[in-house]
Amino acid sequence: MPELPEVETVCRGIRPHLEGKRFTQVTVRQPSLRWPVPADLPTLLKGQQVKSITRRAKYVLAELDEGHLLVHLGMSGRLYFVPCNTPVGKHDHVDFLLDSGQVLRYTDPRRFGAVLFLEGDTTSHSLLSHLGPEPLSSDFNADYLVARAKGRSMPVKSLLMDGRIVVGVGNIYANEALFMAGIRPDRMAGKISPVRYERLVTCVKQVLQKAIAEGGTTLKDFVGGDGKPGYFKQELQVYGRAGEPCLKCQSTLREIRQAQRSTVFCGRCQR
């Protein structure tokens, strides 16, 4: 599943080719996504200019003359540009033709994503109103995280992955940040000291910033390619390395399951 750095890379990849352009035609081939594509989407978007492209959590938001276009990539969704005469594939569900002559194509084999139109204030929409702060913003800090963790018996990794607490810290980067901070992922959230939370906040930001920076090399893929940003070719310290030696102490990395997700950690370096 695309995580926050991948979605941020998508935004950066499409932004220079989409901002300032107008939709001239929208073709919906498969409306049955995670939520139905609005039947009147082509009418709502036709003639509208894209003012800006931003990201909220794992949602791509295109601000228009009136309203916003919201896209969620789900498990397998992709957004990328193709020439207008490019043949349509089996999973190419929505095409946005622009006045530049390019087509922004939404492809989604598993159809767990979404293409929706939002009216009014986006922060009050049911998909966005409950979301916590962005992890790279100043609102996500040690004081905030300590306050949200107080009295909670849930594992700290679950706290990090709760979008109501902080958005976009998915499984890969939660594993990595906790290893960097030296905190066991199954440690009770309410039992971690403020000093350690300060370290964890710093590590979350560093891990995500590094992933986003490394995603810059994929930006060319969003024009004329298949739109796959890929998972970044960074050296992951723990994720996907269960049974291998810890890169810090050489102890064997352990794997447990938390909320049906793989969690890998070092029993010696993390406590």
N, C-alpha and C positions, 0 to 999 in steps of 0.2 A: 504494500500500500504506500502511495506517495505520502511522505511526512512533510513537516513544515519547510525544511530546506528545499525539497523537491518542488513544492508548490510555489515558493518564493522564486525559484529558478524559472518556473513557467511564467510567472508574472514579468520577470525581467526580460525573458525571451520574447514575449509577444508585445510588450509595452511599446517599443519604438515603432512597430509596424501597425499598431491599432489605435493609439491615441491620436485624436484629430481626424480620424477617418469616419465615414458614415456608412451605415448599413443600407445597402440597396436592395438586397433580397435575402431572405432566410428560408432555408429548406429543412424541414423536419421529417426525417425518414422513419424514425423510431421514437415515438413519444413515451414509451413505457420504460422509463428509467426508475431510479429509486423513488422519486416522486414524479408524477406525470408532467411532461413538458406542456406548458399552457397552450391550448389550441390556438389562441390568438397571438402567440409569440411573433410570428412573421409580421403581423399588422402592427403590433406594439413597437417593434424595432425598426421597421422600414423608415428610412430618412433620418433616423436619430444619429447624432454625432457622439463619439466616444470622448468624454472629457478627460478621464483618467482611469488607470488600472491600478488597483490596490489589492492587498491580501488581508483577510481577517481570518485568523486561525488557518484552516486548510481550505477556505473558500476564496475563489477569485472573484473580485467585484469590478465590474465595468460601470463607472458613473456615466450616465447618458444625459441628454438634454432634459429628459423627464424620466425619473426612475433609475433603476440599476439592473443590469444583467448579472445574475449570480451563477457561477459554475463551480461544482464540486467534482473532483476527479474520482471519488470513490476508491475502489480497489485497483482499477485498471484503466481509468480514463486518461485521455491525452488531448491536448490542445496544440495545434500547430498550423502553419500556413502552407497552402499549396496553390499552384496556378489554377485558374478557374476551369480549365479543361481536364483536370486530373481525374482519372477513373475513380469511381466510388467503390469502396470495399464493403465487405459484409457487415462490419461493425462501425461504419461511418454514419453516425446517427443524425448529426446536425451540421449544416454548412451555413456560414455567415459570409455572404458576398459583400465586399467593401467597394467603395467608390475608387479605390486604388487598383481594382481589378483582381486583387488577391482574395482567396477564400480562407477564412479561419475555420478549421475543421475540428469537430469534436468526435472522437473515436472512443468507444468503450465496450470491449468484448463482454465484460461481466454485467454491465448495466447497473452498477451500484452507485453511479454518480448522479449528478443533477444539473439541469439547465432550467433556471427559473427567472421570472421577472418580479422585481420588488418595487413597490410604490412607497413613497414617503420616506420616513427616517429608517434607515437600515438597522440601526441599533435596537429598534423596537420589534423587529421581525422575530418570529418564534424560533428560527434557526440560529439567531445571533444574540438575542437578548440575554441569555443565561451565561454567556461565555465569560471566562476570566480574562485577566490582562494578557497582553502579548509578552512572551518570555524575554524578548530583547528590549522591552520598554523599561522606563524607569519605575513604572508601577509595580513591576515584578522585582521585589527586593527582599532582603532578609527579614525585615520587620513584618512585611506583609505575609511572607510564608510562615513565619513563626506563629503569627496570629491565626492563620488558617489551619495550622497543624495542632494547635493547642487542644489537648484533651482527646485527640483522635487516636483510636487503636488500629486504624488501617495501616498497612505497610507503606513506607515512604515512597516506594515506586508507584503504588496506586495513587498516592496523593499527587505525584508529578504528572501522572497521565490522566487526571481528572480535568476535563476541559472547563469545569466550573471554577477550578482553582487557578489553572494557567493553561493556555491553549497551545496546541501544537507540539508538545513534548511527547512524541510517539515512542514506541517500544525500543527502537534502535538507540535513540539519543538519550532515553532515560537510563538504559543500561550503561552507556558510555559515561554520562555525567556522574552517576553514582560511583562508578569505579574511580573516576578522576578525583572525586571528593572523598574517597575512602569510606563510604557509607554502605553498609549491607542493604540490599534492596528490600529485604523482609523485616527490617527494623521498624518498630512501631513509630509512626510519625510523631506522636505526642511526646515521645521520650528522647527526642534529638535536641541537642543544645542550640541556642541561638548562634554560637560561634560556628558550629558545623553547618547550620543552615546558610549562614553567610557564605561559607565555602561552596556549598552546593549551588546556590544561585549563581555565583561566579562561574562555576563549571558548566552549568546548563547554558549560559550565555556563550562561553568559549566554544563548547562543542557545536552549537548551532551556527555560530559565526564562521567557524572553520568549514563546516559542511556547505554553507551558502557560498563562501569564497571559492571552494573547490568546484562548485557547480557552475561557475562562470565559464569554464571551458566548454560547456555543452550548449551555450546560447545559440550557436550556429545551427543546431539541429532543429530549431523551431521554424525555419524557413526552408521549404523545399525538401525537408527530410521527413522522418516518421514521427517527429515530435517526442521522442523518448529521451528525457533528461538522464535517465539511469540513476542508480545509486552511486554515490560519489566514491571515487577510487582513493578514499582515505584509508589509512591503516586503523581499522577498528581494534580497540584494545581488548574487548571482551565479547561483544555481540557476534554470534556465529562461531565462537572459538571454544565451546565446551569440550573439556577433556584435553585441551592443549595447555602448555605451560603459561603461567602468568608472565607477562612481559616485564614485570617489576621484580617478582620474587621467585619465579620459576615453579611455584606451587601449581597443582593442577586446577584449572578453572572448573567450577561446579555449575550445574544447571538445575533449576527448579522451575515449576510451572506456577504462574500467578495470573489468575483471571484468564485462563486458557492461553496465556502467552509465555514464550520462552524467556527466562531470566538467567543470565550468566554472570557470575561474580567470582571474586577471589576470596576464599575464606580467611586468608591471612592478611591481605591488604585492606579489606573492607570489614568494618566492625560496627 
